[in-house]
């Protein structure tokens, strides 16, 4: 968000700086042109006055009134000699090198050597007098023009950075205020999870683009909520509908197993019973996740011994995976939680470790400020890039897919749901194989109020 504000403020400052520089340059040039035009007008007027005085033989009086540093006046004869001047004759060189024809005029700009190279606007007018053709030369100083434009340039140079800075800061502030509703929308969207799709983003006042964005986001959330509700209902209904025929199949397989007379027939029935059990587990997992998505997990917090749960699962694990060596390192740990749910999470971790272990699975339990349960195998491990992905539903890594006894991809997601419901967390640590680390609160208060980080 700050990036948009900063980029907008910089863009506004650059635009104002460029536009200000162009406007300042044009303003100074126009001012210089106007002032120079005024100097030309003054020089022409003074030349006309001197010309009129020469015709009326009153030139000396007129020239005397024009004496000063800003205005210099000379009258030259046809040979270029100074015959009259606003300063003592002979004290300064002629202002023009040659005369001008009678009835004509000339204009030039050049510095006056005796005035520190200050530029002068010089007008020359040819006049016919009683003494013959003469040239009236009027030099009007351009120093006031230079001083004025210099003062304007310095003022603009000092004020332009201040203007650019003010515009940039104002744009940064106002854009930030305009983007506040967008930030509110972003925070609300970031907090919405699959469990609270009923939440909606705040609608800002007005009917501008931000309000249209908020309405569009809310419409999208309406569609997502409707789709999620329909999906959850489908999963729950399908799971319930599958339970009855699945129970019938399992009873029938038990009946056939009791009456099987040949080894081949018994082996086939045993295989079918295993597949039916696997299908039953899958249906139970789907129902559990559907209930969790709909209303959250219903947990019954009771005081329990985490090490006893591990010991209770050890016999089942040994019977199911006789080829895998289960090693336990237990310390007495008592906490508050749902024993059935935590046992389900532990079973999922043990079954997952057994499927990927080379020869051994290790379970460790200890406590400090929290209870720790670590299930590690000596398999190939999990790549760091897959350590979060394995907790997504129906995700199985390639190694698991290649095995006939690969899981359904729901065990680890269910484990995370159970651990999160207890206010804990489950993560994968570094190790020789896959190391699943479960951390659980010890007190009932912490279990009843899980941290925000655990609410996915």
N, C-alpha and C positions, 0 to 999 in steps of 0.2 A: 504494500500500500504506500509506504514511504517512497518507493521507487517511482510510482506514478506521480506523486506530489512533487518530488524533486525534479523529475524530468519536465513536468509541466512548468514549474517555476523557472527552471533554466531556459526552457524554450521561450517563455514570456519575456525573460530578461534579455535574451539575445535579440528577439524581435524588437523590443523597445530600444535596445542599444543601437541596432542598425538603423531603425526608423529615426531615432533621435539624432544620430550622427548625420544622416542625410538631411533632416530638417534643420539642424544647426548649421550645416554647411550652406544650405540654401538661404537661410535667414541672414547669415553673415554676408553672403554674396549680394543679396538683395539690398541689405542696408548699405553696403559699400557702394553699390550702384546708385542708390538714391542720394547718398551724401556727395558722391562725385558729381552727379548731375546738378546738385545744388551749388557746388563749387563752380561748375561750368557756367551756370546761370549768373552767379555773382560776378565771375570774370567778364562775361559778355556785357553785363550791365555796366560795370565800371569802364570797360573799353568804350561803350557807347557814350558814357558821360564825358570821358576825356575827349572823344572825337567831337562831340558837340561843343566842348569848351574851346578846342582848337579852331573851330569854324567861327566861334564868337569871340575869339581872342581872349578867352578867360581860362585857358588851360592850366595856368599856374595855380590859380585859386582851386580849381577842381583837383589837381594832383596833390596839392598840399593837404586836402581833407582826407586823402587816401593813404597817407604815410603810415607805416606800421610793418611789423615783422611778417604778418600773414599775407599782406598784399604789397607787391612791388610794381611800380608803374614807371615806364620810360617812353620817351618820344624820340624816335630816330629819324634823321634826315635821309635823303636818298643815298648818301654815301655810307650809311650805317653808323654815323656818329650820334652820340647822345646829346640832344639839345634841351631836353627837360627830363626831370626825374623826381620821384617821390623821396629820394635821398640825395645827398649832395652829389652833384655831377662830378664824375671822375673818381668817386670813391668806390664804385663797383663797375665791373665790366658790363658791356651791353647784354641785355637779356636775349637778344636775337642776333644771329650772325649776318643776316641780310634782310632787306626790306621786303615788303609785300606790295603788290600792285594795287593801285587805287581801286577801291570798291571790292577788294577781295579780303578774305580773312584766312587764318591758319590756326590750327590748334595742335599742341604737343604737350608731352609730359616728360619732364627730365629733372634731375636733381640740380639744386643751386649750389655751386661749389663752396660758397662762403656761408652756407647755412647747415653745415654738418650733413651734407648729402640728403637733406630733406627734399622729398619730391615736390615739384610745383606744377600746377596746371597753367600753361602759358597760352594766351590768346594774342594773336597779331592781326591788326586791322590796318589796311592801307587807306590813307585820308589825303585829300587834296586841300591844302591850305594856301594862304596868301604867300607863304614862303616856299611854296612848291610841294611836291608829293612827300609825305611823311608817313611813318609807321608808328602806330600806338601799340605798345606791348604791355600787357597786364599779366603778371604772374601771381596766381592765387595758390597759397600753400595747401598741400594735401595732408599735412601733419595731423590736423583735427580728424580727418577721415581715418588715418592710420591709428590714431589713439582710440577712436571710438570702436572701430572693428577689433582692435587688440583687446580692449576691455570686454567686449562682448564674447570674444573667443575664450578669454580666461574665465569669464563667468560660466559659460557653457561647459568648459572643460572641468570646472570644479563641481558644477551641478549635475552633470550627466551621470557620473558614477552613483551619486546619491539617488537620483531618479531610478536608475536601473536596479539598485539594491532595494529600494522601497517597493518597486513593482514586483521583483522576485519574491520578497518576503510576503507581500500581500497576496500574491498568487498562491504561494505555498500554504498560507493560512486558510484562504478561502476554498482552495481545492480540497484541503484536508477536511474542512467543515462539510463540503459537498459530498465527500467520500465516507463520512461517518456512517450513513445508512448502509453503504456497501460493506464496511467493516463489520457492522452488526449482523448483516446477512451472512458474511463469511464465518463469523464465530458461531452462529446458530447452526449453519450447515455442518461445520466441523464437529459439533457436539452431537449431531443426530446419528444414532446407530440403528441396527436392525431391530432392536428392542423398543425403540421409541420413534417409529416412523410417523406417529400421529403429530409430532412437533412440527411447527411451521415457522417460517422466517418472519420477522416483523415487517409490517407494511409501513413505509414512510408516507408522510403527508404529500399531497400533490399528485400530479399525473405525469411526472417526468420520466426519463429513461430508467432511473433507479427504481421508481415505483413499479414500472413495467417489468423490470428484472425480478423484483420481489414477487409479483403476481405470477410470473412464469415459473419461478422456483417453487412456489406453493402448489401450482398446478402439477408440476413434475412430481412433487412429494405425494400429492393425492394419488397419482397414477402408480407410483412405487408402493405406496401403502396398500392400495387395492390389489396389486399383483402379489405382494408378499402375503396378504391375508388369504388370497385364493390359493397360493402355493402351500401355505401352512395347513389350510383346511384339506387340501388334496392329500398331503402327506399323512395327516392324522386319520382321515377317512380311509385311505388305502391301507394304513397300518392296522386299523381296527378290523377292516374287512378281511385282511389276510390272516388274522389270528385264528379265526375259527377253522378254515380249511387246513391251516398249518397244524393246528392241534389234532385234527382228524388224521392227517398224514402221519404224524408222529405216533399216534395210537396204533394205526394200521401197521406201521413198520415194527413197532414193538410186538404186535401179534405175529407178524411174519417171522421175526427173529426167534420167537419162542418155538415156532414150528418148523424152522429150517432144518433139513436133514442132511444136506450136502455141504461140503466146505465152500464150494463155489457160490451156492445160494446164500449161505450165511455171510460170506464176504461182500456180496452185492448188497444185502440188506444193511450190513454195517456201514458200507459206503453211503447208501441213501440216508441212513440215520444221521451220519455226520453232516451231509449236505442240508438235511432238514434242520438240524441244530444250528448250522451256520445261517440258514435263512431266518430262523427264529431270532437269532441274535441281531441280525440286520434289521428285522422289523421292530424289535425292541429299541434299537438305537434310533431308528427313524422317529418312533413315537416319543422317545425321550427328548430329542432335539426339537420336535414340533411343539411339545409342551414348553420347553425352555424358551423358544422363540415367541410363543404366544403369551405366556404369563410368567416366565422365569422359572427356575428350578425351585420346587418346594423342598426346603431343607428342614430337618428336625435336629436342631443342635442339642447334643448331649455330651457329657463328659466321656471321653474315650481314651484308650491307649493306642497310639499309632504303632508302636512296636508289636502289639498283639494282632493288629490287622495284618502285618507282614507275616507273622507266624501262622495265622490262619490261612493265608494264601499260599504258603510254602508247600503244603501237602498237595493242594490242587495242581500247582505248577509242576511239581515233581511227577505226578501221575500223568499229566498231559504232555510234558516235554521231558521224557526220561533221558534223552541224549544230551540235554543241556544241564550243566552244573550250576546250581543256584547257591550263591554264597551270600550270607547275611552278616551285617555288622550293625548291631542294634544297641541303642541306649534307651532307657525308659523315657518316653515322651508322652505327656498327657496334655490333651487339648480339648477344645469344644468344637464339635462338628457333627455331621450326619455320617454315621458309621457305614450305612449301606452305600451311600454315594461315594465316600472316600474309598471304600473297598472296591467299588466299580472302577474308579480312576486308577487305583493301584493295579488292578487286574489288567486293565487296558495297557498300562505301561509295561507290565511283565510279559504279556502276550506279544506286544510289539518288539520288546527286546529279544524274546526267544526266537522270533522269526528271523531276526537279523544277526543273532549271535553266531560266532564260530564254534565256541564250546562252552562258554560260561557267561552267566549274568550275575551282577553284584548289586545287592540292595543295602543301602546305608540309611540309618535313622539317627539323628541327634538334634539337639536344641540349643539355641542361645536366646536371643530375644524373639525368635520365631522357631517353629518346627521345621526341620529339613528332612526331606525324603529324596534320595538320589537312587535312580535305577540306571545302571550302566551295563552295556554289553561290550564284548570284544570283537565286534564286527568291523565293517569298513567305515562306520561313522556317517555323519550327515554333513554335506558341504555347508559352509556358512550362508551361502545364498539361499539354501532351502530350509533353514532353521525356523523361519516363520511360516513358510508355505506349507510345511507338513501339518500345521494345525488348522489348515483350511479343510472344509468338508470334501470328501471323496478324492482327496489328493493322495496318491501313492507314488513313491519314487520308482524309477525304472527297475531297481533291484527287487523291490517288492512285487512289482507287476510280473516279473519273470518267474515267480514262484507259484506253485499250485496252491500253497496255503496262504497266499498273500491276503491281507486284511481288506476290509471294505473301504477303508479310508475315513471311517467315522470314529474310531477309537480315540485317537489323539484329540480331535475336536471336542468330543464328549469329556475327555479328561480336563481340557482347558475350561469348559463350561462349569464343571464341578468345582475346580480349584478357584476360579473367579468368583463363583457363588459363595465360597467360604472366605472371600476377602484375601485370597493368596495370589500367587503367580506361579506359572510353570515356564521354565526356559530350558534351553539346551546349552550346556557348558562345553568348553573345549576338553578333549580327552582322546584316548586311543581309539575308542569306539563312539557310539552314541551315548551321551550322558544327559539324562533328563533329570532336572533339578526342580523339585516342588517345594515351595516355601508357604507355610500356613501360619496364621496367627494363633497364639496360644490361649488368648482370653476370649470370652464370649462376646464382650463389647466390640472387639475388633472384628470378630466373625460376623456380627449382626450389622456392622457398618463398614463394608469393604471400601478400600481406597478407590478414588476415581480412576486411577490407572488400571484397575482390574475390571472396570465396567466396560466391556467391549460391546 
